[in-house]
């Protein structure tokens, strides 16, 4: 069964520049995706290249990823601030081909203390009585 969620994405570098007054809040690059695929088989937050370009993210590394098509090389880009179900976090993102959907991987779910319920879709972690419990690092 396919589960999707709304995710708001913001270029974290732009956000920091706006907080320091270097750019205006209107210049902060943002994108809202109404139907991001919740993919528990994905590790990271994965964005198609056109969205990465729209957000103005900067490449800073490479990683190998295991996909249904085998091992592929992926580019790691600068961090985005993301919001799902009114919870916010930030992570670097991994690129995907232009025709791929946005993938919300398990690192995002863990950071926001969210769970995928097969019947209800994306929910707050029921083990925590809907409270946001963050893992201690």
Buried (B, 14 or more C-beta within 10 A) or exposed (E): EEBBBEBBBBBBBBBBBBEEEEBEEEEBBBBEBEEBBBBEEBBBBBBBBEBBEBBEBEEEEEBEBEEEEEEEEBBBBBBBBBBBEEBEBEBBBBBBEEEBBBBBBBBBBBBBBBBBEEEEBBEBBEEEEEEEEEEEE
